[in-house]
Amino acid sequence: ALPKAHRVALNDAGSGHREPPQQQQQLFQCDTASAALHVLATRELLETIADFMRGVPRLLTDFMASSRRCAPSQSGATAPLTRALSPFASLAAGPAENDPQWNACYDPQSANGSLARIALEQDDRRVLAMLLRLQSFPHYQRVRQLRLDMVVVWGVELGRLPALRWLQQRLPRWSAFTSHAATAAATPLLAAAVAHGDTALTDWVEQTCPSGSCSDAAAGAALAVAPSERAVDVVRWLCAHGRASSLSLDVVSALAARGCLSAVAFLHDALPAERSKRLFSAATMDAAAHGGRLDVVQFLHANRCSEGCSVAAMDGAAGGGHLDVVQFLHSHRSEGATTAALDGAAAGGHVAVVQFLVAHRREGCTAAAMAQAAQHGHLDVVRCLHHWRRAPCSTQAMDGAAAAGHLAVVRFLHEHRREGCSVRAMDLAARHGHLPVVAFLHEQRAEGCTRAAMTLAASAGHLDVVRFLHANRSEGCTPRALSLAARNGFAPVVRFLAENRTEGCAEDALRCAYRSGRFEVARYLHSRGFMGDVAKCVVSCCCSVVIRYS
């Protein structure tokens, strides 16, 4: 049946009655609006049109655009969202190639249902409801980005328990979804829930997805990465549900290293003595000391004195710069340390730990202490070890400082130490472009350098260093200097070497330029008259662009 306005218009037309032009236009606009409203209000007709037409609803396109503008979370279980977002670049804002940043993280494997993952990550129920509704249309069931196959897996991985309960009430064939989740998940569902430290989520997974269970080893590994503040709740849950066997020596050591004192204390108090002995060892206190967990170290010292620790405890605490732990172990434990303690503290630049070990311990250090401190630019540590006068040193100290560009350390070692350096100092400083260090070594030291200095500087494009060595040193460079600069596309360096040095091989430089697609360099070499065997270069490169250029 036609709308009343349509019937009136037809009757008027049959009787010969004509409205004035202005009234005719108003009547036409009214009739058009009524007809459109009639079409849109007919459910079956609207569903047929929606199923026939391609595209996605406006709600989803807006959601995709906003998700694309907002950088995804990079922490915990949401890190894969970087790859999951990219398939929607073409749907939400044109071709994906318009955004190289999103293209770089595109992974076709993550496209299947990844819009549902984004909706779960943002806990957007409107988008989830729209995705559920679209599953009734055959066309949308074939769109990979809109699928819901992995929605249970992602809900558990993201810790979205309210959203999972909401989906459980609305998803048809719920058992099929949970069975698929158990087989398709990279991590067992129960292990993923344990890793979140949410006992309500673990209860839901165990009751709702029995096929998503996991081995005790997987549950223990998940507990080792659970949030520290929730670890004790997960430990209680595992013990209450008959999964105490998931706890192992490695898991307890990991809890100690992360400072989960409540969980460690619960295991010490709740477990039988025989079982407890298999979970605690010297490695437990070693791990806590290495992580700088003084409260855990103190608890273990007071309650698990029989296991104690090893020299690795103080060694690890010193290397991590945990002075309070080092002092506690020195005062209350007798295991001591090794030279690795002072070596590690010096390498990390922990001058307070270095000063404490120098003043209170007798293990000493190796030449690696001074070398590592110098290489990392820790001048205060180098000065402390030098004034201690018991720290061995070698040429590696100044070599490493020069290679890293630490001029202040190089100057201190030059003025206060007798070990000196080797030719590697200037060679490596030139390689990394540290011109002030190269100039200092040239003016103050007699070791000099080798031809590798200019060669390495040229290969890295350090024109200022190449100029300095050419003007002030007589070692020169190797024939590979020109070729390496050409291969890496450093045209200014190629130009300087071609005009000022004679070591280079033009044909080899051309070949390197062609193979690397450095056509600006190749063009310059041709302009200098360096032709070489161009045909051989082209054939060896098998590059159509080079063939057209030649």
Secondary structure by P-SEA (a helix, b strand, c coil): cccaaaaaaaaaaaacccccaaaaaaaaaaaaaaaaaaaaacaaaaaaaaaacccccaaaaaaaaaaaaccccccccccccccccccccccccccccccaaaaaacccccccaaaaaaaaaaccaaaaaaaaaacccccccccccccccaaaaaaaaacaaaaaaaaaacccaaaaaaaaaaaaccccaaaaaaaaccaaaaaaaaaccccccccaaaaaaaaaaccccaaaaaaaaaaaacccccccaaaaaaaaaacaaaaaaaaaccccaaaaaaaccaaaaaaaaaacaaaaaaaaaaccccccccaaaaaaaaaacaaaaaaaaaacccccccaaaaaaaaaacaaaaaaaaaacccccccaaaaaaaaaacaaaaaaaaaaaccccccaaaaaaaaaacaaaaaaaaaacccccccaaaaaaaaaacaaaaaaaaaccccccccaaaaaaaaaacaaaaaaaaaaccccccccaaaaaaaaacaaaaaaaaaaccccccaaaaaaaaaaacaaaaaaaaaaaccccaaaaaaaaaccaaaaaac
